[in-house]
Amino acid sequence: AMLPRLKKILRIVFISANVLTILLYLMACLVPFINSGKSWFIAMLGLVFPLLFVLMTGFLIYWIFRRSGWAFVCLAALLLSWKQVSVMFSFHLPGKFKEAKSTQTLRILTWNLSNWGGSNRSDGKKADYEEEMTEVIRKSNADVLCLQEYVYLKEKKVRDTIPAALQKSGYKYSYFVQTHYTYRIYKSTIITAVAIISKYPMVDTAHFFYNYDDFAEPIIYADVKVNDKTIRVFSNHLQSVMFEDHHYRALHNLKDPTKASIADSKAVAYRLRNAYVKRAGQAELINKKVKESPYPVVVCGDFNDVPNSYSYFTAKGNLQDAFLKKGSGFGKTLRILSPTLRIDYILADKRFDITQYHKMEVPYSDHYPILADLEFTKD
């Protein structure tokens, strides 16, 4: 009599696990509608949404084989989540990127430079990858660059200047806005900035700091005159989690239950929660500024959040996501951690046709540069 009883217990455990997964999955589907500052538990579910999706699909397949009514429950939950699934994954085959472009095409590149990859260089030859990275940018042949974590030294003469290699390639116009904080390295003060650099003239620029004194870089925009049209290009860097080395160690420890501590989990959760609260407000400000624009807009930058997030859906509003239009797969833009972390975006006005999207897998920064080709729709 032992076996049937064991089978029954296993079935109950399995169904309970399925019900729990369905509940978490449906909660994760509320992400776009619930301000992540108010409910950070739901916001965190957005982070593991791809995992929950895989679990749900697994349960569905299992119940189909068992010919059980539970299959319908799983299927219903998956259908309800279409909005989330559609932003998590791009259902195109990877195509070959065409370097050449017509004069009608506006090519936009966005890249979080991680201070020119300074923390990643350990061969001792140079302090950072500025040379290599400017070469990547030059070769991309982009017309407008949106750069975050752009570093310059205060004491040097190069403050608001475009790197010489880029100037030679026709990047003549720029707008730099520095962040509120500075940190000292040796004797020179290093300042990070968010920047827009362009081959086309800028007719106007503006920046907005958030209403608290923090490490967030401001939202900036430049009105770029392309041929006979004006386009408002935004460059943003939303609140990062600000993990220090010990938080990464804590994250690593959480994978190993014997080392994980409550304090570790709390430290990580606090940082995540704090960042969610801030990003929610920042995304709302972007949404507002986009609506106020008299020109077609392109919003670029490092959102520090996955597509299954309140910040993404809020900042995106009615814009089109270049990756979803022309990219393929999960499109991860963060070189480290998980294979599903797409946190850098190019969002374009509906008045554009997005003709290409490309991610350059270069090793210098923590982020990959991404670019998109836009053309005005024939109206």
N, C-alpha and C positions, 0 to 999 in steps of 0.2 A: 504493500500500500504506500510505500515511501515514494516511489517514482511519480505516480500521478499527483501526489501532494506537492512534490518539488516542482513539477511542471506548472501546477496552478500558481505557486508562489512566484515562479519566474515570470509567468504571464502577467501577474498583477504588477510586479516590479517593472516589467517592460512597458506596460500600458501607462503606469504612473510616470515613467520617464518620458514617454511620448506626450502625455498631457502637459507635463512641465515644459517640455520643449515648445509645444504649441503656444502655451501661455507666454513664455519669454519671447518667442518669435513674433507673436501679435503685438506684444508691448514694444518690441523693436520697430514695428511698423508705424508706431505713433510718433517716432522720432521727428519727422518733418513738421509735425503740428504742435509739438510741445516745447516751449522755450527751455533750452538745455540748462539755463541758469536756475530754473525752478525745479526741474526734475533731472538731476544728474545721473540717477540710476538708469533711467530710460536712455539717456544720452550715451552711457557706457555700453548699453546693449547694442547701440548702432555700430560700435567699434568691433564687436564680435559677430555682427550680422552675417558675414560670409560663412562663418562656422555654423551658425544656427541654420542657415540655408542648406548647407551640406547635410546636417543632421535630419532636417525635415525631408529632404529628398530621399535620404536613406530609409527613413520610416515609411515613406510613401511606397517605395519599391518593395519593401518587405511586406507591407499589408496587401499590395496588389498580388504578390505571389501567394499569400495566405488566403486570398479572395475574401478579405475582411472588410466590413463597413468602415473601419477606421481609415481606409484609404481615402474615402470621400472627405473625411474631416481634414486629413493632411492636405488633400488637393485644394479644399476650400481655403485653408490658411495660405497656401502658396499663391492662389489666385488673388487673394486680398493684398498680397505683398508686391504686386506687380510694379508699383511705383518705386519701391526700394530696389527690386532686382534690376529694373531698367537703368538705374544710375550706377549700379555696382559693376556692371559688366558691359562691354561693348561687343555686340554680336556681328563684328565684321571680320573677314579674314585679313591677316596682316598683309599689307601691300607694300610695294617698293616706293620709297619717298623720292619725288622728283625735285632735284635741286633747282633746276631752271624755273623761272617764273616770269610772267608777263608784267608789263607796266601797270596793268589793271589790278594786279594782285598786291595786297598788303600782307607782308609776312611779319607776324608778331612772335617774339620769344619771351618767355618768362623763366627766371632762374633764381632760386635762393642760393647765393654764392657761398654760404657758410664762411664768410670772411675770406674769400678766395681759397677756400679749402685748407686754411692754415692749420687746423687741428688734425687734418688727415695726412699731412706730409711728414714723413719720418726718415727720409733718406739722407737728410742733412745737407743736401745740395743747395736748397733755397728754403726760405721761411714759408713759402706758400706756393700755390699753383697759378698765380695771376697770369703768367705768360701763356701757359697751356690753355687756361680758361678763356683768355681773350682770343686766342687762336680758334677755339671751338665757336665762339660767338661770331668772329669774323667770317669763318667758313660757312656759317649758317645762312649768311646773306639776308638776315632779317632786317626789316625797315625800322622797327621800333622794338626796343628792349625794355622789359620791366624787370628790374633787379632788386632783390631784397638781401639784407645782411651784406650790404656793400660797404667795405671798410676803407676809410682813409685816415691818414695820420694828420693830426692837427698842426704839428710844427712844420710839416713839409709844405712845399709849395704846391703840391698836387691836389689840394683839397677838393675843389669842386670841378676838377678837370677830368675829362674823359681820357682813359688810358691812350697813350700815343698810338699804339697799334690800331686802335679803333678809329681814332681821328683820321688816320691815313686811309681808312676804308670808307670814309664818307659819313661817319657819325659826328654830326656837327652840333646838334642841339641837345641840351640836357637839363634835367631838373632834379636836384638832390635835396632831400629833406632829412636831417639827422634825427636820430632817436633822442629821447630825453636822457638816456643814461650813457655814461662813458666809463670805460675801465682802463686802468693804466697798465701798460706793458713796458718795462724798462722805464725810459724817461719820457717817452712820447705818449701823448694821450691818443688812444685809438677810439674812433667814433664809428658807429655803424649807421648806415643811412639806407633809405629806400630811394630808388632812383628810376627815372625814365630817361632813356637815351634814344635819340632818333635821327634818322637821315632826313626826315621831313621837318620843316619849320614848326615850332610851337607858337600858337597865337595867344595862349593863356595857360596859366597853371594855378593850382591851389592845393592846400593840404589841410587835413583835419586831424587834430589829436583827439584821443578819447578823453573823457572828462575825469580821468584819474591819472595819477602820476605813476606810470608803470613802464615795464620793459617793452610794451607793445610799440611797434613802429607805426607811424601815422598812415592814414589812407592818403594817397596823393593822386592827382590826375593832371594830365596835360591835354590841351586841345591841339591836336595835330592836324596840320593842313595837308591833305593828301590830294594832289592834283587840284581839283576845284571843290573838293568837299572837306568838311571839318569833322573830325572824329574825336570823341573824348575817351582817352585811354586811362584806366585806373590801374595803379600798382598797389597791392596790399600785402601785409604780412600780419595775419591775425595771431592773437595771443598763443604763444607756444606754452607747452607744459612746464618748461623751465626745469627739466630734469637735470640734476647734478649727477656726478659719478656715482654717489651712493644710492641714488634712485635706480640707476641702471643695474647696480649690483642687487638691489632689492627685487627688481623685476626678475633678474636672473634667479635669485633665491626662490621666488614664488614658484618657479618651475620644479623646484626640488623640495617636496613637502617637509623633508627632514630639516632643511635650513630655514624655511620660511617662518617669519615671526609676525605676530599681530602688528607690531610696530612698523615692520616693512610694508605690510599691506596698507596700513593707515597713512603712511607717508606718501605712498604712490597715489592712493585714492584722493588724498587731500589736494595734491598737485593737479590731478586730473580734474577734480571738481572745480577748483579755483579757475582753471583755464576755460572750462565749459561756460561758467558764469560770464566771464569776460568776452569770450568769442560770440556769445549770443547777442550781446549789445553791439559789438563791432559789426556783426553781419547785418543787424537791423539798420545801422548807420549807412553801410554800403548800399543796402536796398533803397534807402531814402535818397541818397545822393544820385543813384542811377535814375530814379524816377524824376529827379529835378533837372536832369541833363537836357539841354535843348538839341543836342546832337546824338547821332547813333553812338552807342558805347561799346567798349570792350573792357571787361574786368579781368585782370590777371593777378596771379600771385599765389603765395603760400598760405593756405587757409588753416593749416595745422589741424585739419579735420577731414574725415573720410566723407564720401558722398552720402552715406546714410547718417546725416547729421542735420540738426536744426540750422547750423551756420551755413552749410552748403545750400540747402533748399531756400533759405532766406536770402542769401546773397545772390543766388541764381535768379530768383524771381521768374521773369518771363524770358530770360536770356537762353541762348542755346549753348550747350557744353560741347566744345570742339572735339574732345575725346570721344564722346558718345556718338558724334556725327561721323567721325573718320578714323577713330583709333580702334584698337582691338584688345580683347582680353580684359584683365583687371586693370592694366595700365598703371602699375605702381610707380610712383614718382619719388618715393623715399628709398634711398639705396639700402638702408639698414632695416633691421627688425623684420616685420611681416611681409609676405609676398602680396598682400592685398592693399597696402597703404598708398592709395592715390590721394594726395593732399595738396597738389599744385594744380591750378586750373587756368584755362583760358575760356572765358564765357563771352559770347558775342551776341550783339543785337540781332533781332530777327531780320533786320534789313540787310544782313550780310549772307552770302552763300559761303559756307565753310568748304573749301575745296581740298585741303590736306591737313593732317595732324601728324606730328612726328615727335618722338621722344628720343633724345640722344643719350645712349647709355655710356656715359663717360665717368671715370672713377674719382673725379677731383673733389666735388662737394658732397654733402650728405644727400643732396637732391639731384635729380636728373633735370637738365634743361628740357623744356617742351616748347614746341612752336606750332603755329597754325597759319595757314594761308586763307585770307578772306578776300572776297570780291563783293562789290555792291550788287545786290540783286537788280536785275533789269526791271525797273518799274514802269 
